[in-house]
């Protein structure tokens, strides 16, 4: 994911009493917040479900733009960058007045989904507004935001504007996988995760002459009557149950004898979600 800084690009000033909204969906996978590099813009996705935030990366998809106006014969603008993190919706504003006057700035109210924050903006200095996301938010939830100057400083001729933003979801942190921790020492632990919740069957065996001492799972139930178990000569065990998305499932077996372990698989409705190869021990 390309990284961009969250620097604002000042808007082109237009000298006019009528205020013009100039918006563009520039937007980008941002860099970590500490990156002071230049903006590396890319097209905002046509679908908010087409991309996701890598948890903890500090990389976010941004929309940028500006709203412009005038104060007397001078032009002014408020440039914005909006994006969501894993927990917040963020609006970053930058007020610019041309020509700049000593102490020039503005007071701007930002409203996000009906919640207001009002802050003072100093000329050409970024100001950040942070709004917590609703509990249980999900990808593509629409966030409505707006800004307006309030009657202080330049507020007599207020710049106003706003837009909507489809929230970008957080990437699923897990994958479909089955792994085996085995060192030819008479004990093996299988670990499984699934990207989606649902039923799962984990099954595999040891080798001929192996005798199971203990067998347990933190989530699944051992099936002792399945034909694959009853008719096995290599201590096959079968584990069944329902797992949650990204839940860590373990199966641990201790045994004596034999010369390794056989191949194992994790399946859902005959679809293989993970597997391990046989391991031979001398």
Number of C-alpha atoms within 10 A of each C-alpha: 12 12 22 26 20 26 19 21 17 17 20 15 20 17 17 16 15 12 20 18 17 15 17 12 16 18 23 26 26 25 23 16 15 10 13 12 12 14 19 15 19 16 14 17 15 8 10 18 13 11 17 18 20 17 14 10 15 16 24 28 28 26 23 23 21 25 24 28 24 23 17 10 11 17 21 28 28 32 24 27 24 23 23 24 22 20 14 14 20 19 24 20 28 25 27 25 23 17 11 14 10 7 9 17 22 24 19 26 17 23 19 21 14 9 9 14 13 15 15 16 21 17 21 20 12 17 16 14 19 15 17 13 18 11 7 5 13 14 16 15 13 15 15 14 20 17 24 19 24 20 13 14 15 19 15 11 18 22 23 20 20 17 12 14 19 17 23 26 22 17 13 14 10 14 15 16 17 20 18 21 11 14 11 15 11 19 19 20 16 19 16 24 23 23 17 15 13 13 14 22 21 25 21 22 21 27 21 16 13 20 16 17 11 10 15 15 17 10 16 20 15 19 17 13 11 11 10 17 18 13 11 13 14 18 22 20 23 22 19 18 14 14 20 14 17 17 15 14 17 19 21 16 17 16 17 13 13 19 17 22 27 18 15 22 20 26 16 15 9 9 10 15 20 19 21 17 13 15 16 13 10 6
